[in-house]
Amino acid sequence: MTPAERKLRGRIGGLALASQRDPNEYTAKARASFLERFERDVDPKGILSPEERQRRAQAARKAHFARLALKSAQSRRKGKGGQR
């Protein structure tokens, strides 16, 4: 099986699952774990108030996605043949 076929089979499986069940239900635990990671990163000792911990975790999450966006843009630029 080629990588393209494997990717297509995975996509079909994901879409079939989403057609039978609510994706928010079967991904809730994974999303919660992902978001808790940022809370642990900003307050490893658990000394901040819940509001401050949540505020900082949200900022850390936004920074994480901004870094991913920057890397993506750099990769796309590199793929097009150079710097601008």
VMD Tcl script that builds the backbone (N, CA, C; Angstrom):
set m [mol new atoms 252]
animate dup $m
set s [atomselect $m all]
$s set {name element resname resid chain x y z} {
  {N N MET 1 A 0.845 -1.173 0.000}
  {CA C MET 1 A 0.000 0.000 0.000}
  {C C MET 1 A 0.897 1.245 0.000}
  {N N THR 2 A 0.587 2.170 -0.866}
  {CA C THR 2 A 1.386 3.390 -0.956}
  {C C THR 2 A 1.023 4.328 0.197}
  {N N PRO 3 A 1.891 5.279 0.501}
  {CA C PRO 3 A 1.559 6.258 1.539}
  {C C PRO 3 A 0.273 7.040 1.224}
  {N N ALA 4 A 0.040 7.325 -0.037}
  {CA C ALA 4 A -1.177 8.048 -0.415}
  {C C ALA 4 A -2.424 7.208 -0.144}
  {N N GLU 5 A -2.331 5.912 -0.437}
  {CA C GLU 5 A -3.464 5.018 -0.166}
  {C C GLU 5 A -3.695 4.876 1.340}
  {N N ARG 6 A -2.621 4.785 2.082}
  {CA C ARG 6 A -2.724 4.666 3.539}
  {C C ARG 6 A -3.388 5.924 4.117}
  {N N LYS 7 A -2.994 7.062 3.606}
  {CA C LYS 7 A -3.577 8.327 4.068}
  {C C LYS 7 A -5.075 8.384 3.738}
  {N N LEU 8 A -5.429 7.955 2.552}
  {CA C LEU 8 A -6.828 7.961 2.135}
  {C C LEU 8 A -7.655 6.983 2.970}
  {N N ARG 9 A -7.102 5.813 3.258}
  {CA C ARG 9 A -7.817 4.848 4.098}
  {C C ARG 9 A -8.032 5.399 5.500}
  {N N GLY 10 A -7.036 6.061 6.030}
  {CA C GLY 10 A -7.179 6.681 7.346}
  {C C GLY 10 A -8.252 7.758 7.353}
  {N N ARG 11 A -8.276 8.546 6.299}
  {CA C ARG 11 A -9.282 9.607 6.188}
  {C C ARG 11 A -10.688 9.010 6.107}
  {N N ILE 12 A -10.831 7.951 5.312}
  {CA C ILE 12 A -12.129 7.281 5.197}
  {C C ILE 12 A -12.574 6.755 6.568}
  {N N GLY 13 A -11.656 6.141 7.289}
  {CA C GLY 13 A -11.987 5.622 8.620}
  {C C GLY 13 A -12.410 6.722 9.576}
  {N N GLY 14 A -11.695 7.834 9.556}
  {CA C GLY 14 A -12.040 8.955 10.423}
  {C C GLY 14 A -13.401 9.542 10.092}
  {N N LEU 15 A -13.681 9.671 8.810}
  {CA C LEU 15 A -14.972 10.215 8.390}
  {C C LEU 15 A -16.112 9.245 8.713}
  {N N ALA 16 A -15.857 7.948 8.566}
  {CA C ALA 16 A -16.879 6.956 8.912}
  {C C ALA 16 A -17.198 7.023 10.404}
  {N N LEU 17 A -16.173 7.141 11.239}
  {CA C LEU 17 A -16.386 7.258 12.674}
  {C C LEU 17 A -17.177 8.518 13.007}
  {N N ALA 18 A -16.800 9.632 12.385}
  {CA C ALA 18 A -17.496 10.894 12.634}
  {C C ALA 18 A -18.942 10.851 12.159}
  {N N SER 19 A -19.249 10.013 11.178}
  {CA C SER 19 A -20.627 9.914 10.696}
  {C C SER 19 A -21.504 9.100 11.646}
  {N N GLN 20 A -20.870 8.319 12.523}
  {CA C GLN 20 A -21.619 7.460 13.436}
  {C C GLN 20 A -21.671 7.988 14.861}
  {N N ARG 21 A -20.688 8.788 15.248}
  {CA C ARG 21 A -20.600 9.281 16.625}
  {C C ARG 21 A -20.226 10.746 16.618}
  {N N ASP 22 A -20.464 11.414 17.734}
  {CA C ASP 22 A -20.112 12.822 17.881}
  {C C ASP 22 A -18.610 12.931 18.158}
  {N N PRO 23 A -17.856 13.577 17.272}
  {CA C PRO 23 A -16.411 13.690 17.486}
  {C C PRO 23 A -16.052 14.396 18.804}
  {N N ASN 24 A -16.897 15.300 19.262}
  {CA C ASN 24 A -16.612 15.979 20.529}
  {C C ASN 24 A -16.596 14.999 21.690}
  {N N GLU 25 A -17.397 13.941 21.603}
  {CA C GLU 25 A -17.435 12.942 22.673}
  {C C GLU 25 A -16.179 12.088 22.690}
  {N N TYR 26 A -15.800 11.551 21.533}
  {CA C TYR 26 A -14.680 10.614 21.557}
  {C C TYR 26 A -13.314 11.291 21.530}
  {N N THR 27 A -13.276 12.617 21.418}
  {CA C THR 27 A -11.993 13.320 21.512}
  {C C THR 27 A -11.897 14.175 22.773}
  {N N ALA 28 A -12.925 14.163 23.619}
  {CA C ALA 28 A -12.958 15.026 24.807}
  {C C ALA 28 A -11.777 14.748 25.748}
  {N N LYS 29 A -11.494 13.480 26.011}
  {CA C LYS 29 A -10.413 13.134 26.935}
  {C C LYS 29 A -9.060 13.603 26.395}
  {N N ALA 30 A -8.832 13.431 25.112}
  {CA C ALA 30 A -7.567 13.859 24.501}
  {C C ALA 30 A -7.426 15.377 24.541}
  {N N ARG 31 A -8.510 16.097 24.246}
  {CA C ARG 31 A -8.463 17.557 24.300}
  {C C ARG 31 A -8.190 18.052 25.709}
  {N N ALA 32 A -8.848 17.428 26.697}
  {CA C ALA 32 A -8.639 17.833 28.092}
  {C C ALA 32 A -7.185 17.601 28.510}
  {N N SER 33 A -6.612 16.476 28.135}
  {CA C SER 33 A -5.208 16.184 28.462}
  {C C SER 33 A -4.274 17.184 27.797}
  {N N PHE 34 A -4.564 17.519 26.553}
  {CA C PHE 34 A -3.740 18.483 25.821}
  {C C PHE 34 A -3.760 19.835 26.520}
  {N N LEU 35 A -4.934 20.295 26.936}
  {CA C LEU 35 A -5.039 21.596 27.592}
  {C C LEU 35 A -4.438 21.578 28.998}
  {N N GLU 36 A -4.558 20.461 29.705}
  {CA C GLU 36 A -3.963 20.340 31.041}
  {C C GLU 36 A -2.449 20.444 30.981}
  {N N ARG 37 A -1.871 20.035 29.883}
  {CA C ARG 37 A -0.420 20.118 29.725}
  {C C ARG 37 A 0.065 21.557 29.890}
  {N N PHE 38 A -0.668 22.496 29.327}
  {CA C PHE 38 A -0.262 23.890 29.427}
  {C C PHE 38 A -0.414 24.399 30.856}
  {N N GLU 39 A -1.430 23.938 31.570}
  {CA C GLU 39 A -1.588 24.326 32.971}
  {C C GLU 39 A -0.422 23.793 33.800}
  {N N ARG 40 A 0.000 22.560 33.548}
  {CA C ARG 40 A 1.150 22.004 34.271}
  {C C ARG 40 A 2.425 22.751 33.925}
  {N N ASP 41 A 2.567 23.169 32.673}
  {CA C ASP 41 A 3.771 23.888 32.255}
  {C C ASP 41 A 3.886 25.246 32.945}
  {N N VAL 42 A 2.769 25.956 33.085}
  {CA C VAL 42 A 2.835 27.314 33.652}
  {C C VAL 42 A 2.776 27.314 35.177}
  {N N ASP 43 A 2.328 26.213 35.789}
  {CA C ASP 43 A 2.209 26.151 37.247}
  {C C ASP 43 A 2.525 24.740 37.739}
  {N N PRO 44 A 3.781 24.317 37.597}
  {CA C PRO 44 A 4.117 22.941 37.958}
  {C C PRO 44 A 3.925 22.627 39.445}
  {N N LYS 45 A 4.030 23.631 40.312}
  {CA C LYS 45 A 3.874 23.400 41.751}
  {C C LYS 45 A 2.441 23.596 42.227}
  {N N GLY 46 A 1.570 24.095 41.349}
  {CA C GLY 46 A 0.166 24.286 41.706}
  {C C GLY 46 A -0.078 25.385 42.715}
  {N N ILE 47 A 0.702 26.464 42.642}
  {CA C ILE 47 A 0.572 27.527 43.638}
  {C C ILE 47 A -0.260 28.716 43.153}
  {N N LEU 48 A -0.539 28.793 41.864}
  {CA C LEU 48 A -1.325 29.903 41.334}
  {C C LEU 48 A -2.810 29.687 41.585}
  {N N SER 49 A -3.550 30.790 41.585}
  {CA C SER 49 A -5.001 30.670 41.686}
  {C C SER 49 A -5.515 30.029 40.393}
  {N N PRO 50 A -6.658 29.377 40.445}
  {CA C PRO 50 A -7.193 28.750 39.229}
  {C C PRO 50 A -7.375 29.743 38.077}
  {N N GLU 51 A -7.797 30.951 38.397}
  {CA C GLU 51 A -8.003 31.955 37.343}
  {C C GLU 51 A -6.684 32.344 36.685}
  {N N GLU 52 A -5.647 32.579 37.514}
  {CA C GLU 52 A -4.342 32.969 36.971}
  {C C GLU 52 A -3.716 31.808 36.198}
  {N N ARG 53 A -3.851 30.599 36.716}
  {CA C ARG 53 A -3.319 29.420 36.020}
  {C C ARG 53 A -3.984 29.276 34.652}
  {N N GLN 54 A -5.285 29.462 34.599}
  {CA C GLN 54 A -6.009 29.344 33.333}
  {C C GLN 54 A -5.598 30.451 32.364}
  {N N ARG 55 A -5.420 31.668 32.873}
  {CA C ARG 55 A -5.008 32.782 32.013}
  {C C ARG 55 A -3.636 32.508 31.402}
  {N N ARG 56 A -2.709 32.069 32.252}
  {CA C ARG 56 A -1.358 31.794 31.759}
  {C C ARG 56 A -1.344 30.593 30.813}
  {N N ALA 57 A -2.130 29.577 31.123}
  {CA C ALA 57 A -2.199 28.399 30.254}
  {C C ALA 57 A -2.741 28.779 28.879}
  {N N GLN 58 A -3.727 29.653 28.865}
  {CA C GLN 58 A -4.286 30.094 27.578}
  {C C GLN 58 A -3.229 30.851 26.771}
  {N N ALA 59 A -2.438 31.684 27.443}
  {CA C ALA 59 A -1.367 32.408 26.744}
  {C C ALA 59 A -0.306 31.433 26.233}
  {N N ALA 60 A 0.026 30.435 27.039}
  {CA C ALA 60 A 1.015 29.430 26.614}
  {C C ALA 60 A 0.502 28.645 25.415}
  {N N ARG 61 A -0.789 28.325 25.416}
  {CA C ARG 61 A -1.384 27.596 24.285}
  {C C ARG 61 A -1.332 28.453 23.027}
  {N N LYS 62 A -1.654 29.724 23.136}
  {CA C LYS 62 A -1.600 30.616 21.976}
  {C C LYS 62 A -0.173 30.743 21.457}
  {N N ALA 63 A 0.793 30.820 22.367}
  {CA C ALA 63 A 2.201 30.886 21.953}
  {C C ALA 63 A 2.612 29.610 21.225}
  {N N HIS 64 A 2.158 28.470 21.720}
  {CA C HIS 64 A 2.459 27.187 21.079}
  {C C HIS 64 A 1.960 27.170 19.639}
  {N N PHE 65 A 0.707 27.572 19.439}
  {CA C PHE 65 A 0.151 27.557 18.089}
  {C C PHE 65 A 0.778 28.626 17.201}
  {N N ALA 66 A 1.203 29.742 17.784}
  {CA C ALA 66 A 1.899 30.771 17.001}
  {C C ALA 66 A 3.249 30.232 16.518}
  {N N ARG 67 A 3.947 29.479 17.387}
  {CA C ARG 67 A 5.219 28.865 16.970}
  {C C ARG 67 A 4.991 27.862 15.841}
  {N N LEU 68 A 3.927 27.072 15.956}
  {CA C LEU 68 A 3.609 26.126 14.881}
  {C C LEU 68 A 3.310 26.853 13.572}
  {N N ALA 69 A 2.574 27.956 13.650}
  {CA C ALA 69 A 2.251 28.727 12.449}
  {C C ALA 69 A 3.516 29.298 11.814}
  {N N LEU 70 A 4.442 29.775 12.645}
  {CA C LEU 70 A 5.703 30.309 12.126}
  {C C LEU 70 A 6.497 29.211 11.420}
  {N N LYS 71 A 6.609 28.046 12.050}
  {CA C LYS 71 A 7.336 26.940 11.424}
  {C C LYS 71 A 6.675 26.513 10.118}
  {N N SER 72 A 5.362 26.520 10.091}
  {CA C SER 72 A 4.637 26.150 8.876}
  {C C SER 72 A 4.923 27.150 7.756}
  {N N ALA 73 A 4.883 28.431 8.083}
  {CA C ALA 73 A 5.151 29.463 7.075}
  {C C ALA 73 A 6.582 29.350 6.552}
  {N N GLN 74 A 7.521 29.093 7.458}
  {CA C GLN 74 A 8.909 28.942 7.039}
  {C C GLN 74 A 9.080 27.726 6.143}
  {N N SER 75 A 8.404 26.651 6.471}
  {CA C SER 75 A 8.486 25.435 5.673}
  {C C SER 75 A 7.882 25.651 4.283}
  {N N ARG 76 A 6.746 26.333 4.233}
  {CA C ARG 76 A 6.128 26.599 2.925}
  {C C ARG 76 A 7.023 27.498 2.071}
  {N N ARG 77 A 7.622 28.493 2.710}
  {CA C ARG 77 A 8.512 29.395 1.975}
  {C C ARG 77 A 9.721 28.624 1.450}
  {N N LYS 78 A 10.264 27.755 2.276}
  {CA C LYS 78 A 11.408 26.952 1.871}
  {C C LYS 78 A 11.044 26.054 0.695}
  {N N GLY 79 A 9.839 25.495 0.725}
  {CA C GLY 79 A 9.376 24.625 -0.352}
  {C C GLY 79 A 9.177 25.360 -1.669}
  {N N LYS 80 A 8.940 26.664 -1.599}
  {CA C LYS 80 A 8.746 27.452 -2.814}
  {C C LYS 80 A 10.077 27.950 -3.390}
  {N N GLY 81 A 11.155 27.643 -2.707}
  {CA C GLY 81 A 12.443 27.956 -3.321}
  {C C GLY 81 A 13.219 29.104 -2.730}
  {N N GLY 82 A 12.963 29.474 -1.497}
  {CA C GLY 82 A 13.849 30.451 -0.913}
  {C C GLY 82 A 13.194 31.440 0.024}
  {N N GLN 83 A 14.030 32.304 0.552}
  {CA C GLN 83 A 13.621 33.331 1.508}
  {C C GLN 83 A 13.077 34.556 0.792}
  {N N ARG 84 A 12.259 35.290 1.495}
  {CA C ARG 84 A 11.766 36.566 0.978}
  {C C ARG 84 A 12.160 37.674 1.891}
}
mol reanalyze $m
mol bondsrecalc $m
mol representation Tube
mol addrep $m
